[in-house]
């Protein structure tokens, strides 16, 4: 089982900057960032792909 680890702010900031440059997140004033339509679309397609692969390996997950 994996344990939670503290992440460096610089790493998180760099990842968010890259996601913003790619058009997947956008700034929300001084309140942080939110997903764009493209970001939501990407997350949805990736989650569907992961779910399908997991269902092939673990048939009991199909009911979800």
Biopython code that builds the backbone (N, CA, C, O; Angstrom):
import numpy as np
from Bio.PDB.StructureBuilder import StructureBuilder

atoms = [
    (1, "UNK", "N", (0.843, -1.175, 0.000)),
    (1, "UNK", "CA", (0.000, 0.000, 0.000)),
    (1, "UNK", "C", (0.891, 1.243, 0.000)),
    (1, "UNK", "O", (1.889, 1.303, 0.719)),
    (2, "UNK", "N", (0.526, 2.216, -0.801)),
    (2, "UNK", "CA", (1.312, 3.436, -0.871)),
    (2, "UNK", "C", (0.888, 4.413, 0.216)),
    (2, "UNK", "O", (-0.260, 4.422, 0.660)),
    (3, "UNK", "N", (1.832, 5.220, 0.626)),
    (3, "UNK", "CA", (1.563, 6.223, 1.643)),
    (3, "UNK", "C", (1.625, 7.606, 1.019)),
    (3, "UNK", "O", (2.354, 7.831, 0.053)),
    (4, "UNK", "N", (0.862, 8.518, 1.572)),
    (4, "UNK", "CA", (0.868, 9.892, 1.070)),
    (4, "UNK", "C", (2.217, 10.531, 1.367)),
    (4, "UNK", "O", (2.819, 10.285, 2.412)),
    (5, "UNK", "N", (2.666, 11.329, 0.464)),
    (5, "UNK", "CA", (3.936, 12.036, 0.630)),
    (5, "UNK", "C", (3.696, 13.523, 0.390)),
    (5, "UNK", "O", (2.824, 13.911, -0.386)),
    (6, "UNK", "N", (4.471, 14.322, 1.057)),
    (6, "UNK", "CA", (4.397, 15.760, 0.800)),
    (6, "UNK", "C", (5.107, 16.048, -0.504)),
    (6, "UNK", "O", (6.188, 15.518, -0.762)),
    (7, "UNK", "N", (4.509, 16.876, -1.314)),
    (7, "UNK", "CA", (5.122, 17.245, -2.586)),
    (7, "UNK", "C", (5.691, 18.650, -2.512)),
    (7, "UNK", "O", (5.142, 19.526, -1.843)),
    (8, "UNK", "N", (6.784, 18.847, -3.198)),
    (8, "UNK", "CA", (7.369, 20.171, -3.232)),
    (8, "UNK", "C", (6.488, 21.123, -4.033)),
    (8, "UNK", "O", (5.932, 20.738, -5.061)),
    (9, "UNK", "N", (6.362, 22.342, -3.575)),
    (9, "UNK", "CA", (5.512, 23.314, -4.267)),
    (9, "UNK", "C", (6.030, 23.619, -5.669)),
    (9, "UNK", "O", (5.246, 23.872, -6.584)),
    (10, "UNK", "N", (7.338, 23.594, -5.833)),
    (10, "UNK", "CA", (7.915, 23.909, -7.143)),
    (10, "UNK", "C", (7.473, 22.883, -8.185)),
    (10, "UNK", "O", (7.188, 23.240, -9.328)),
    (11, "UNK", "N", (7.416, 21.618, -7.793)),
    (11, "UNK", "CA", (7.015, 20.560, -8.722)),
    (11, "UNK", "C", (5.551, 20.732, -9.108)),
    (11, "UNK", "O", (5.197, 20.628, -10.282)),
    (12, "UNK", "N", (4.715, 20.993, -8.130)),
    (12, "UNK", "CA", (3.285, 21.180, -8.386)),
    (12, "UNK", "C", (3.057, 22.414, -9.251)),
    (12, "UNK", "O", (2.260, 22.385, -10.188)),
    (13, "UNK", "N", (3.762, 23.499, -8.932)),
    (13, "UNK", "CA", (3.627, 24.726, -9.702)),
    (13, "UNK", "C", (4.040, 24.500, -11.159)),
    (13, "UNK", "O", (3.367, 24.972, -12.075)),
    (14, "UNK", "N", (5.147, 23.778, -11.377)),
    (14, "UNK", "CA", (5.638, 23.499, -12.733)),
    (14, "UNK", "C", (4.611, 22.651, -13.499)),
    (14, "UNK", "O", (4.346, 22.912, -14.673)),
    (15, "UNK", "N", (4.036, 21.646, -12.842)),
    (15, "UNK", "CA", (3.035, 20.804, -13.496)),
    (15, "UNK", "C", (1.818, 21.626, -13.896)),
    (15, "UNK", "O", (1.301, 21.470, -15.002)),
    (16, "UNK", "N", (1.356, 22.501, -13.007)),
    (16, "UNK", "CA", (0.202, 23.346, -13.319)),
    (16, "UNK", "C", (0.509, 24.326, -14.447)),
    (16, "UNK", "O", (-0.352, 24.602, -15.282)),
    (17, "UNK", "N", (1.731, 24.849, -14.474)),
    (17, "UNK", "CA", (2.122, 25.745, -15.561)),
    (17, "UNK", "C", (2.108, 25.007, -16.900)),
    (17, "UNK", "O", (1.677, 25.560, -17.912)),
    (18, "UNK", "N", (2.576, 23.765, -16.905)),
    (18, "UNK", "CA", (2.570, 22.972, -18.136)),
    (18, "UNK", "C", (1.149, 22.650, -18.571)),
    (18, "UNK", "O", (0.840, 22.707, -19.762)),
    (19, "UNK", "N", (0.281, 22.311, -17.623)),
    (19, "UNK", "CA", (-1.115, 22.050, -17.953)),
    (19, "UNK", "C", (-1.794, 23.302, -18.493)),
    (19, "UNK", "O", (-2.625, 23.226, -19.398)),
    (20, "UNK", "N", (-1.436, 24.452, -17.933)),
    (20, "UNK", "CA", (-1.998, 25.714, -18.414)),
    (20, "UNK", "C", (-1.502, 26.021, -19.830)),
    (20, "UNK", "O", (-2.282, 26.447, -20.682)),
    (21, "UNK", "N", (-0.219, 25.808, -20.076)),
    (21, "UNK", "CA", (0.343, 26.055, -21.411)),
    (21, "UNK", "C", (-0.285, 25.137, -22.449)),
    (21, "UNK", "O", (-0.430, 25.519, -23.611)),
    (22, "UNK", "N", (-0.660, 23.925, -22.036)),
    (22, "UNK", "CA", (-1.283, 22.969, -22.946)),
    (22, "UNK", "C", (-2.771, 23.240, -23.135)),
    (22, "UNK", "O", (-3.409, 22.642, -24.001)),
    (23, "UNK", "N", (-3.327, 24.147, -22.320)),
    (23, "UNK", "CA", (-4.733, 24.504, -22.465)),
    (23, "UNK", "C", (-5.691, 23.635, -21.671)),
    (23, "UNK", "O", (-6.893, 23.641, -21.939)),
    (24, "UNK", "N", (-5.176, 22.879, -20.688)),
    (24, "UNK", "CA", (-6.036, 21.993, -19.904)),
    (24, "UNK", "C", (-6.544, 22.633, -18.619)),
    (24, "UNK", "O", (-7.544, 22.183, -18.060)),
    (25, "UNK", "N", (-5.871, 23.671, -18.147)),
    (25, "UNK", "CA", (-6.346, 24.430, -16.985)),
    (25, "UNK", "C", (-6.212, 25.913, -17.303)),
    (25, "UNK", "O", (-5.440, 26.314, -18.174)),
    (26, "UNK", "N", (-6.983, 26.718, -16.574)),
    (26, "UNK", "CA", (-6.890, 28.168, -16.753)),
    (26, "UNK", "C", (-6.974, 28.824, -15.381)),
    (26, "UNK", "O", (-7.607, 28.289, -14.470)),
    (27, "UNK", "N", (-6.336, 29.984, -15.234)),
    (27, "UNK", "CA", (-6.364, 30.670, -13.939)),
    (27, "UNK", "C", (-7.767, 31.173, -13.604)),
    (27, "UNK", "O", (-8.546, 31.534, -14.487)),
    (28, "UNK", "N", (-8.063, 31.186, -12.323)),
    (28, "UNK", "CA", (-9.347, 31.675, -11.825)),
    (28, "UNK", "C", (-9.071, 32.843, -10.879)),
    (28, "UNK", "O", (-9.321, 32.762, -9.676)),
    (29, "UNK", "N", (-8.557, 33.912, -11.443)),
    (29, "UNK", "CA", (-8.201, 35.078, -10.628)),
    (29, "UNK", "C", (-7.143, 34.702, -9.600)),
    (29, "UNK", "O", (-6.148, 34.050, -9.917)),
    (30, "UNK", "N", (-7.378, 35.122, -8.370)),
    (30, "UNK", "CA", (-6.455, 34.786, -7.276)),
    (30, "UNK", "C", (-6.887, 33.537, -6.530)),
    (30, "UNK", "O", (-6.382, 33.258, -5.443)),
    (31, "UNK", "N", (-7.812, 32.785, -7.100)),
    (31, "UNK", "CA", (-8.385, 31.624, -6.398)),
    (31, "UNK", "C", (-7.816, 30.309, -6.880)),
    (31, "UNK", "O", (-8.248, 29.258, -6.408)),
    (32, "UNK", "N", (-6.879, 30.318, -7.789)),
    (32, "UNK", "CA", (-6.290, 29.077, -8.268)),
    (32, "UNK", "C", (-6.553, 28.859, -9.740)),
    (32, "UNK", "O", (-6.629, 29.807, -10.521)),
    (33, "UNK", "N", (-6.693, 27.591, -10.112)),
    (33, "UNK", "CA", (-6.921, 27.236, -11.511)),
    (33, "UNK", "C", (-8.080, 26.256, -11.610)),
    (33, "UNK", "O", (-8.378, 25.533, -10.660)),
    (34, "UNK", "N", (-8.732, 26.239, -12.770)),
    (34, "UNK", "CA", (-9.829, 25.306, -13.024)),
    (34, "UNK", "C", (-9.586, 24.607, -14.349)),
    (34, "UNK", "O", (-8.852, 25.103, -15.204)),
    (35, "UNK", "N", (-10.211, 23.452, -14.509)),
    (35, "UNK", "CA", (-10.108, 22.714, -15.768)),
    (35, "UNK", "C", (-10.865, 23.432, -16.873)),
    (35, "UNK", "O", (-11.932, 24.002, -16.647)),
    (36, "UNK", "N", (-10.302, 23.395, -18.063)),
    (36, "UNK", "CA", (-11.002, 23.907, -19.236)),
    (36, "UNK", "C", (-11.853, 22.781, -19.813)),
    (36, "UNK", "O", (-11.799, 21.650, -19.330)),
    (37, "UNK", "N", (-12.634, 23.083, -20.839)),
    (37, "UNK", "CA", (-13.413, 22.031, -21.508)),
    (37, "UNK", "C", (-12.494, 20.953, -22.055)),
    (37, "UNK", "O", (-12.804, 19.764, -21.980)),
    (38, "UNK", "N", (-11.350, 21.375, -22.612)),
    (38, "UNK", "CA", (-10.395, 20.405, -23.147)),
    (38, "UNK", "C", (-9.824, 19.534, -22.035)),
    (38, "UNK", "O", (-9.620, 18.335, -22.222)),
    (39, "UNK", "N", (-9.566, 20.142, -20.873)),
    (39, "UNK", "CA", (-9.055, 19.393, -19.727)),
    (39, "UNK", "C", (-10.052, 18.364, -19.236)),
    (39, "UNK", "O", (-9.687, 17.229, -18.932)),
    (40, "UNK", "N", (-11.320, 18.763, -19.160)),
    (40, "UNK", "CA", (-12.367, 17.818, -18.742)),
    (40, "UNK", "C", (-12.512, 16.686, -19.743)),
    (40, "UNK", "O", (-12.679, 15.527, -19.366)),
    (41, "UNK", "N", (-12.445, 17.033, -21.030)),
    (41, "UNK", "CA", (-12.559, 16.026, -22.082)),
    (41, "UNK", "C", (-11.416, 15.012, -21.979)),
    (41, "UNK", "O", (-11.634, 13.808, -22.109)),
    (42, "UNK", "N", (-10.197, 15.507, -21.745)),
    (42, "UNK", "CA", (-9.037, 14.622, -21.601)),
    (42, "UNK", "C", (-9.209, 13.695, -20.399)),
    (42, "UNK", "O", (-9.007, 12.486, -20.512)),
    (43, "UNK", "N", (-9.583, 14.261, -19.246)),
    (43, "UNK", "CA", (-9.778, 13.437, -18.052)),
    (43, "UNK", "C", (-10.855, 12.381, -18.265)),
    (43, "UNK", "O", (-10.704, 11.237, -17.835)),
    (44, "UNK", "N", (-11.931, 12.764, -18.923)),
    (44, "UNK", "CA", (-13.024, 11.820, -19.179)),
    (44, "UNK", "C", (-12.549, 10.675, -20.072)),
    (44, "UNK", "O", (-12.835, 9.511, -19.790)),
    (45, "UNK", "N", (-11.830, 10.994, -21.143)),
    (45, "UNK", "CA", (-11.387, 9.938, -22.061)),
    (45, "UNK", "C", (-10.360, 9.025, -21.402)),
    (45, "UNK", "O", (-10.377, 7.813, -21.618)),
    (46, "UNK", "N", (-9.475, 9.592, -20.607)),
    (46, "UNK", "CA", (-8.471, 8.768, -19.914)),
    (46, "UNK", "C", (-9.144, 7.873, -18.871)),
    (46, "UNK", "O", (-8.790, 6.701, -18.738)),
    (47, "UNK", "N", (-10.108, 8.416, -18.137)),
    (47, "UNK", "CA", (-10.781, 7.611, -17.122)),
    (47, "UNK", "C", (-11.580, 6.469, -17.749)),
    (47, "UNK", "O", (-11.629, 5.371, -17.194)),
    (48, "UNK", "N", (-12.202, 6.718, -18.894)),
    (48, "UNK", "CA", (-12.932, 5.655, -19.588)),
    (48, "UNK", "C", (-11.971, 4.568, -20.046)),
    (48, "UNK", "O", (-12.262, 3.380, -19.910)),
    (49, "UNK", "N", (-10.827, 4.971, -20.587)),
    (49, "UNK", "CA", (-9.827, 4.018, -21.049)),
    (49, "UNK", "C", (-9.312, 3.154, -19.891)),
    (49, "UNK", "O", (-9.169, 1.939, -20.032)),
    (50, "UNK", "N", (-9.035, 3.786, -18.754)),
    (50, "UNK", "CA", (-8.562, 3.042, -17.582)),
    (50, "UNK", "C", (-9.631, 2.084, -17.093)),
    (50, "UNK", "O", (-9.341, 0.932, -16.771)),
    (51, "UNK", "N", (-10.880, 2.564, -17.035)),
    (51, "UNK", "CA", (-11.989, 1.715, -16.568)),
    (51, "UNK", "C", (-12.150, 0.491, -17.461)),
    (51, "UNK", "O", (-12.336, -0.618, -16.959)),
    (52, "UNK", "N", (-12.081, 0.677, -18.769)),
    (52, "UNK", "CA", (-12.228, -0.450, -19.692)),
    (52, "UNK", "C", (-11.112, -1.470, -19.501)),
    (52, "UNK", "O", (-11.358, -2.676, -19.537)),
    (53, "UNK", "N", (-9.895, -0.996, -19.302)),
    (53, "UNK", "CA", (-8.771, -1.915, -19.090)),
    (53, "UNK", "C", (-8.921, -2.670, -17.773)),
    (53, "UNK", "O", (-8.631, -3.863, -17.698)),
    (54, "UNK", "N", (-9.373, -1.974, -16.743)),
    (54, "UNK", "CA", (-9.573, -2.629, -15.455)),
    (54, "UNK", "C", (-10.695, -3.662, -15.520)),
    (54, "UNK", "O", (-10.603, -4.726, -14.907)),
    (55, "UNK", "N", (-11.761, -3.342, -16.269)),
    (55, "UNK", "CA", (-12.881, -4.278, -16.393)),
    (55, "UNK", "C", (-12.467, -5.555, -17.102)),
    (55, "UNK", "O", (-13.003, -6.623, -16.806)),
    (56, "UNK", "N", (-11.521, -5.468, -18.035)),
    (56, "UNK", "CA", (-11.036, -6.676, -18.698)),
    (56, "UNK", "C", (-10.278, -7.563, -17.721)),
    (56, "UNK", "O", (-10.345, -8.790, -17.797)),
    (57, "UNK", "N", (-9.556, -6.928, -16.804)),
    (57, "UNK", "CA", (-8.745, -7.660, -15.843)),
    (57, "UNK", "C", (-9.578, -8.143, -14.654)),
    (57, "UNK", "O", (-9.347, -9.232, -14.130)),
    (58, "UNK", "N", (-10.542, -7.330, -14.233)),
    (58, "UNK", "CA", (-11.382, -7.627, -13.075)),
    (58, "UNK", "C", (-12.854, -7.493, -13.498)),
    (58, "UNK", "O", (-13.440, -6.415, -13.397)),
    (59, "UNK", "N", (-13.431, -8.578, -13.964)),
    (59, "UNK", "CA", (-14.781, -8.576, -14.516)),
    (59, "UNK", "C", (-15.815, -8.041, -13.525)),
    (59, "UNK", "O", (-16.802, -7.433, -13.938)),
    (60, "UNK", "N", (-15.605, -8.256, -12.241)),
    (60, "UNK", "CA", (-16.574, -7.826, -11.234)),
    (60, "UNK", "C", (-16.755, -6.299, -11.199)),
    (60, "UNK", "O", (-17.729, -5.817, -10.621)),
    (61, "UNK", "N", (-15.854, -5.544, -11.796)),
    (61, "UNK", "CA", (-15.962, -4.080, -11.822)),
    (61, "UNK", "C", (-16.969, -3.585, -12.839)),
    (61, "UNK", "O", (-17.351, -2.415, -12.799)),
    (62, "UNK", "N", (-17.414, -4.442, -13.755)),
    (62, "UNK", "CA", (-18.349, -4.011, -14.803)),
    (62, "UNK", "C", (-19.668, -3.499, -14.242)),
    (62, "UNK", "O", (-20.345, -2.704, -14.893)),
    (63, "UNK", "N", (-20.047, -3.943, -13.039)),
    (63, "UNK", "CA", (-21.324, -3.507, -12.482)),
    (63, "UNK", "C", (-21.292, -2.043, -12.036)),
    (63, "UNK", "O", (-22.336, -1.472, -11.718)),
    (64, "UNK", "N", (-20.133, -1.448, -12.010)),
    (64, "UNK", "CA", (-20.018, -0.042, -11.611)),
    (64, "UNK", "C", (-19.974, 0.789, -12.836)),
    (64, "UNK", "O", (-19.878, 2.013, -12.748)),
]
sb = StructureBuilder()
sb.init_structure("model")
sb.init_model(0)
sb.init_chain("A")
sb.init_seg("    ")
for serial, (resi, resn, name, xyz) in enumerate(atoms, 1):
    if name == "N":
        sb.init_residue(resn, " ", resi, " ")
    sb.init_atom(name, np.array(xyz, "f"), 0.0, 1.0, " ", f" {name:<3s}", serial, name[0])
structure = sb.get_structure()
